[in-house]
Amino acid sequence: MATVSQPIGPLGNLAEADAAASALAGELAAIRIEGRTALQVEYQQRRIRRRYISTHLKAAGVELGHYDEGIVQWLSRQDEVRFIVTVLGWVLRSKGVNR
């Protein structure tokens, strides 16, 4: 289950982005279980990314409208977890969230 981890950023380089994204990347990699189809793995990974995004936005006190939810859906389809973590780090830092 995705949890709100240590504060994200500011990120100064790729290594820091990789470190910030390691928990989410590890959770995504862990579901590649034998017997699952590629489509099942992709669907499960989207759910994990969506939950991760929603958890962090909620921690920042961000209220989502219908259009916002659509953007969360779009963002959850992105394979680049460093992108997701970076954007969430901006939101959390702008809100002064100390997790």
Short mmCIF file of the C-alpha atoms (twelve columns), coordinates in Angstrom:
data_MODEL
# 
_entry.id   MODEL 
# 
loop_
_atom_site.group_PDB 
_atom_site.id 
_atom_site.type_symbol 
_atom_site.label_atom_id 
_atom_site.label_alt_id 
_atom_site.label_comp_id 
_atom_site.label_asym_id 
_atom_site.label_seq_id 
_atom_site.Cartn_x 
_atom_site.Cartn_y 
_atom_site.Cartn_z 
_atom_site.pdbx_PDB_model_num 
ATOM 1  C CA . MET A 1  0.000   0.000   0.000   1 
ATOM 2  C CA . ALA A 2  1.335   3.425   -0.927  1 
ATOM 3  C CA . THR A 3  2.161   5.604   2.003   1 
ATOM 4  C CA . VAL A 4  3.305   9.172   2.238   1 
ATOM 5  C CA . SER A 5  7.060   8.925   2.591   1 
ATOM 6  C CA . GLN A 6  9.784   11.417  3.407   1 
ATOM 7  C CA . PRO A 7  9.510   14.922  1.947   1 
ATOM 8  C CA . ILE A 8  10.101  14.966  -1.804  1 
ATOM 9  C CA . GLY A 9  12.754  17.418  -2.907  1 
ATOM 10 C CA . PRO A 10 13.923  19.778  -3.863  1 
ATOM 11 C CA . LEU A 11 15.578  17.438  -6.324  1 
ATOM 12 C CA . GLY A 12 18.952  18.541  -7.640  1 
ATOM 13 C CA . ASN A 13 19.843  15.686  -9.974  1 
ATOM 14 C CA . LEU A 14 18.734  12.374  -11.462 1 
ATOM 15 C CA . ALA A 15 20.130  10.338  -8.556  1 
ATOM 16 C CA . GLU A 16 18.016  12.300  -6.076  1 
ATOM 17 C CA . ALA A 17 14.943  11.796  -8.290  1 
ATOM 18 C CA . ASP A 18 15.657  8.061   -8.456  1 
ATOM 19 C CA . ALA A 19 15.991  7.901   -4.667  1 
ATOM 20 C CA . ALA A 20 12.721  9.800   -4.182  1 
ATOM 21 C CA . ALA A 21 10.957  7.466   -6.609  1 
ATOM 22 C CA . SER A 22 12.457  4.244   -5.234  1 
ATOM 23 C CA . ALA A 23 9.533   3.299   -2.966  1 
ATOM 24 C CA . LEU A 24 6.970   3.696   -5.739  1 
ATOM 25 C CA . ALA A 25 9.227   1.998   -8.301  1 
ATOM 26 C CA . GLY A 26 9.753   -0.926  -5.909  1 
ATOM 27 C CA . GLU A 27 6.030   -1.347  -5.351  1 
ATOM 28 C CA . LEU A 28 5.401   -1.305  -9.106  1 
ATOM 29 C CA . ALA A 29 8.129   -3.877  -9.754  1 
ATOM 30 C CA . ALA A 30 6.845   -6.183  -7.009  1 
ATOM 31 C CA . ILE A 31 3.601   -6.951  -8.821  1 
ATOM 32 C CA . ARG A 32 5.293   -8.638  -11.763 1 
ATOM 33 C CA . ILE A 33 4.209   -12.034 -10.501 1 
ATOM 34 C CA . GLU A 34 4.322   -15.153 -12.620 1 
ATOM 35 C CA . GLY A 35 0.933   -16.007 -14.063 1 
ATOM 36 C CA . ARG A 36 -0.219  -12.433 -14.615 1 
ATOM 37 C CA . THR A 37 -0.694  -11.187 -18.129 1 
ATOM 38 C CA . ALA A 38 0.996   -7.984  -19.256 1 
ATOM 39 C CA . LEU A 39 -2.405  -6.285  -19.275 1 
ATOM 40 C CA . GLN A 40 -3.102  -7.364  -15.681 1 
ATOM 41 C CA . VAL A 41 0.280   -6.041  -14.557 1 
ATOM 42 C CA . GLU A 42 -0.298  -2.738  -16.373 1 
ATOM 43 C CA . TYR A 43 -3.758  -2.332  -14.809 1 
ATOM 44 C CA . GLN A 44 -2.443  -3.077  -11.313 1 
ATOM 45 C CA . GLN A 45 0.444   -0.653  -11.776 1 
ATOM 46 C CA . ARG A 46 -1.994  2.096   -12.806 1 
ATOM 47 C CA . ARG A 47 -4.003  1.467   -9.645  1 
ATOM 48 C CA . ILE A 48 -0.855  1.694   -7.522  1 
ATOM 49 C CA . ARG A 49 0.251   4.930   -9.185  1 
ATOM 50 C CA . ARG A 50 -3.277  6.409   -8.842  1 
ATOM 51 C CA . ARG A 51 -3.373  5.511   -5.138  1 
ATOM 52 C CA . TYR A 52 0.122   6.970   -4.622  1 
ATOM 53 C CA . ILE A 53 -0.839  10.231  -6.339  1 
ATOM 54 C CA . SER A 54 -4.141  10.499  -4.464  1 
ATOM 55 C CA . THR A 55 -2.489  9.787   -1.099  1 
ATOM 56 C CA . HIS A 56 0.071   12.542  -1.604  1 
ATOM 57 C CA . LEU A 57 -2.464  15.069  -2.885  1 
ATOM 58 C CA . LYS A 58 -4.713  14.334  0.078   1 
ATOM 59 C CA . ALA A 59 -1.763  14.831  2.444   1 
ATOM 60 C CA . ALA A 60 -1.282  18.263  0.889   1 
ATOM 61 C CA . GLY A 61 -4.963  19.074  1.395   1 
ATOM 62 C CA . VAL A 62 -5.647  19.279  -2.341  1 
ATOM 63 C CA . GLU A 63 -9.341  19.020  -3.184  1 
ATOM 64 C CA . LEU A 64 -9.985  17.473  -6.588  1 
ATOM 65 C CA . GLY A 65 -12.769 18.306  -9.006  1 
ATOM 66 C CA . HIS A 66 -14.011 16.067  -11.810 1 
ATOM 67 C CA . TYR A 67 -11.477 17.394  -14.332 1 
ATOM 68 C CA . ASP A 68 -8.700  17.054  -11.740 1 
ATOM 69 C CA . GLU A 69 -9.635  13.386  -11.276 1 
ATOM 70 C CA . GLY A 70 -9.217  12.915  -15.023 1 
ATOM 71 C CA . ILE A 71 -5.725  14.361  -14.817 1 
ATOM 72 C CA . VAL A 72 -4.925  11.986  -11.933 1 
ATOM 73 C CA . GLN A 73 -6.085  9.136   -14.200 1 
ATOM 74 C CA . TRP A 74 -3.821  10.417  -16.998 1 
ATOM 75 C CA . LEU A 75 -0.866  10.855  -14.659 1 
ATOM 76 C CA . SER A 76 -1.341  7.318   -13.314 1 
ATOM 77 C CA . ARG A 77 -0.748  5.990   -16.839 1 
ATOM 78 C CA . GLN A 78 2.747   7.511   -16.947 1 
ATOM 79 C CA . ASP A 79 5.499   4.935   -16.597 1 
ATOM 80 C CA . GLU A 80 8.098   7.507   -15.547 1 
ATOM 81 C CA . VAL A 81 7.820   7.483   -11.756 1 
ATOM 82 C CA . ARG A 82 10.448  10.227  -11.404 1 
ATOM 83 C CA . PHE A 83 8.007   12.528  -13.248 1 
ATOM 84 C CA . ILE A 84 5.173   11.632  -10.885 1 
ATOM 85 C CA . VAL A 85 7.315   12.056  -7.758  1 
ATOM 86 C CA . THR A 86 8.714   15.380  -8.954  1 
ATOM 87 C CA . VAL A 87 5.280   16.873  -9.636  1 
ATOM 88 C CA . LEU A 88 3.972   15.654  -6.276  1 
ATOM 89 C CA . GLY A 89 7.059   17.098  -4.585  1 
ATOM 90 C CA . TRP A 90 6.232   20.516  -6.047  1 
ATOM 91 C CA . VAL A 91 2.681   20.313  -4.718  1 
ATOM 92 C CA . LEU A 92 3.728   19.134  -1.270  1 
ATOM 93 C CA . ARG A 93 6.465   21.725  -0.904  1 
ATOM 94 C CA . SER A 94 4.151   24.516  -2.093  1 
ATOM 95 C CA . LYS A 95 1.734   23.496  0.663   1 
ATOM 96 C CA . GLY A 96 4.474   23.274  3.299   1 
ATOM 97 C CA . VAL A 97 3.675   19.634  4.001   1 
ATOM 98 C CA . ASN A 98 6.152   18.030  6.379   1 
ATOM 99 C CA . ARG A 99 5.433   14.343  6.278   1 
# 
